[in-house]
Structures are given as structure tokens and as C-alpha cells.
Amino acid sequence: WCEALGIERAAGIDYMIGVAELIGVGLGPVIVESFTALTFERYADIDRMGVAVQQANHRSWRTLEKAGYERVFEGMIESDDPSDAGPSYVYVRAR
């Protein structure tokens, strides 16, 4: 989807907090922010991080917004992964 949106020199991120007691306590934005900073530090050749998220996954896209990502797309994304089916948002954070 990065290429389709004209996003070059980007890395993607995927995440999940699987421990029920840790959901909704503010860890998500901290983890995403830390991972983003470490990725930018480690890979000097990328200038953006990108994430596709389901529109219905409010907690996930709010996490991205709190971690400094901006919504750059909303709509359907073509993907071979069935979990990507349905309306999505794409969020990007520049270096």
C-alpha cells in the first residue's frame, strides 16, 4: 500500500498487545513511539514509518495518533492478507 500511495523509503510497523490486563492502560503509544524512534535510529535510509489499520479498530488508530502518526488515507486497501479486509486507514510518521 505504500507504493500505491506514493510513499517511498518507508518501513512498516505491526503490533498487538495480547495481555488483556495491559490493554487500555497507555502502553500502546509508548511502545509505538519507542519502536519508531529505534527504527529511525537503526535505518538511516528510511524517512517514514507507515501503518495500515482497520477503521473499526479505534484503539489502534488512536494509539498511532498519540504516537505522532498522521492519517493520510482512508478507504479500501488491496491485500493478500484476509485480516486486512474492510475499510482501512493508513497512518504515516515522518522522521
HUKA-V576879 format. One record per residue. N is the residue number from 0. SS is DSSP state (hx for helix, st for strand, lp for the rest). NEAR is the number of other ideal C-beta (glycine too) atoms within 8 Angstrom. Layout:
# HUKA-V576879
n->[N:N]
ss->[SS:SS]
near->[NEAR:NEAR]
This chain:
# HUKA-V576879
n->[0:1:2:3:4:5:6:7:8:9:10:11:12:13:14:15:16:17:18:19:20:21:22:23:24:25:26:27:28:29:30:31:32:33:34:35:36:37:38:39:40:41:42:43:44:45:46:47:48:49:50:51:52:53:54:55:56:57:58:59:60:61:62:63:64:65:66:67:68:69:70:71:72:73:74:75:76:77:78:79:80:81:82:83:84:85:86:87:88:89:90:91:92:93:94]
ss->[lp:lp:lp:lp:lp:lp:lp:lp:lp:st:st:st:lp:lp:lp:lp:lp:lp:lp:hx:hx:hx:lp:lp:lp:lp:hx:hx:hx:hx:hx:hx:hx:hx:hx:hx:hx:hx:hx:hx:hx:hx:lp:lp:lp:lp:lp:st:st:st:st:st:st:st:lp:lp:lp:hx:hx:hx:hx:hx:hx:hx:hx:hx:lp:lp:lp:st:st:st:st:st:st:st:lp:lp:lp:lp:lp:hx:hx:hx:lp:lp:st:st:st:st:st:st:st:st:lp]
near->[11:9:7:7:9:5:10:6:6:12:9:9:11:5:8:4:9:3:6:4:5:7:8:4:6:6:8:13:10:8:10:14:10:8:10:13:8:8:12:10:6:5:8:3:4:12:6:12:14:14:12:11:12:10:10:6:8:6:9:10:13:8:11:13:11:8:12:8:12:8:10:8:9:8:6:6:10:5:8:2:5:4:4:10:5:8:8:14:11:15:14:13:11:5:5]
